[in-house]
Amino acid sequence: MKWPLLLFFVLLYCTANAAPNLDVYRDIQGILVYQDHQQKNIWYLTPAAPQIARSEDNTPDYGLDVFRYHGRKGTGDQGAFLVRGILSVAVERKRPSGVTMAIRKVLGNSGIKNPRLRSMPVSGAEIKLLFADQGASWQQKSRWTGRQILLPLPPEMTEALWDGVEKGQTLMSLAVEEQLSGRRLIDKEWQDMEVSSSWILPIEMDMAAHPTKFRKTDLGGRMSHGYTGIDVFCFDFIEELDQDLYAKKVRVAIPTTGRDLIEEITFRDDGQYRFRLDFKYAKGMDWPYQVQIVRIMRDGRRETTPWIKKQGESMLDITAYREPEESSEEDIPISE
């Protein structure tokens, strides 16, 4: 019984003490691999380069939405005019199929017996999405695996980006810098160290090739011949309008024979800002529908509005916009 227990502690020690040797690495098929500072058959794969993800139709997963809103007398904001842009870019990090097998083969052919691959330790990452002199940046204390980036744009940046895309002159890039953890032998002692690894991903948004990814929407739009559904928008989260807001629900009561059919949509910080709600019944499509909004706060409180009657509106924006005098460019989460 002692030998299995002893072997367990030996393996546990080797695993806990494992770390890359930052001075011994190879470039294999464009991928840096670092050798372990003690076990010569263990090698560490550096993170894959970022790339634009593909949509279900195999097109680049990016887009630019421009929203305009004209205030109306009936909604109490006559004379108001808002323009907002939403830039979306999906980034992923994955290796081509078969690349790890090819790396093992190269290592084996160089005399390394039974080569084993592990992921390179990453202690931190800084990511920047840049357009002209504007952009968004964030940091985290781990490897960045990619994500769907949603960036709200102020009016002037919205117009500049749209004009640039129309002219085929988009200058946009994603910069990723990560700190790779390992060890170096200094004065005959292994010391914990870090090295930087950086990638720059140019982003070319092609309106001519993918026109459906670029949309202009009038949020005050109306339909004169009834409706079969509505597009529902909520910008509270990407605009960071209320830090205490956890979720926002909208209930739409659709008129049907006998009783209303109620559909519910929930918006959250990590979700979409736009949903399509298709009405399932054809009868009474020219009748008014009703809307109720429920705000769920982080402390558990709920705020529910009365039912509001709508008719003929093809777009439903439930965003709780700030008052004009309180709005400023500093409120928009855009950093230089």
C-alpha angles and dihedrals in degrees: 000000000000096000096058090047092049091048090051092055091046091053091045091053093048092050094048092046095047116117136150121262101235091203097056116064142130135213108228117177090338094309122113115224122187125208121233113258092236112015108059096199094058117088130180123224115219116226118283118257117264118254138176109270121233125240123230089270089054094250123128110282101235136104148168122222121189116195127193126188127190115195118235134205092239092058095045096243102091112163095027117127123185130182122187134167128205117201115197126190125170115207126188136180117212137137127237113265114270096021095116091051090050091051091051089051093052091048091047093050089053092061102268110136119222097350114208125199129214135173117267113250112248120197099184147351138204119200126192130185107197133192118171104311094334135076148118129269137183140171136215136180097237144046114305110231097184131257147187106290117206114188121184113214130205117236097266093048090046092055093044093050093046091050091048092051092048090053094044091242102118111153104190132140142174117222121197123185120180133182112229115207125218144114139274129200107241121171090347092304129104111237129188111250141163136220128195124241120191138188132186116201116192112213116209113187109202112200093176093056097038109026094159090067091067116068138172115201131187105211090198092057119136133196118223097198103051125268141258096201145340138235112234121206133191120178098169094106103042089043089047091224096158121023091194094057114107101173140349124212127194121197118199118196109205117198114243134159110288100004141002120275109227120210122187131203125186125206121198138175093259096042141077124295094212132052132176116223113195117196110234099205127064098202119100097005091154091057121102119263127210131230131203124183126206120195114201114198127207092249091057099260119139127208116194125189125213117261110279121205119231130180132186096352113140094190126051116194113187096177116136097225121199120249110269094246090055096049121096139153089257088066091062114089094235119127130193 
